């Protein structure tokens, strides 16, 4: 029975650490740019030879 208590405390501690890391990430702006990663694949870069005009 004491093993269950230890595992319960350990799992709640790990969940609390992940929650704190997530809240820190939100507070520091890690999830601000939600548009460009999804649209970056749609637009190809121009070839290097096409950008040079003679």
N, C-alpha and C positions, 0 to 999 in steps of 0.2 A: 504494500500500500504506500510505503514511503517513496518508492520509485515513481509512482504516478504523480505524486506531489512535486518531486524534483523535475520530472519531465514537463509538468504543467508550468512551473515557474520558468524553466529554461525556454519553453516555446513562447510564453508571454514576453519574456525579455527580448528574444530575437524579433518578435513581431513589433515590439516597441522601438527597437533599433531601426528596423526597416521603415516604420512610420516616421521616425525622426529624420531619417535620410531623405525620404520623399518630401516631407515638409520643408526641409532645408533646400532641396532642389527647386521646389516651387517658389520659395522666397527669394532665391538668388537668380531666378529667371531662366532656368534651364529648359523650360517648356514653352518659351515665348514664341518661337518661330514655328508655327504649325502649317504654313502655306508652302514655303519653298522646297522642303524635302519631297512633297508629293508632286510638285510640278516640275522639278528639276529634270526628271527622266524624260519629260515630254519634249523638251527643247534641246536640240543638238547644238554642240559648239560648231562654229564655222571653221572650216579647214584653214590651216595656216597659209596655204598657197592662195586661197580666195581673198584673204584680207589684204594681201599686198597688191597694190595696183601700180602698173608701170606707166 
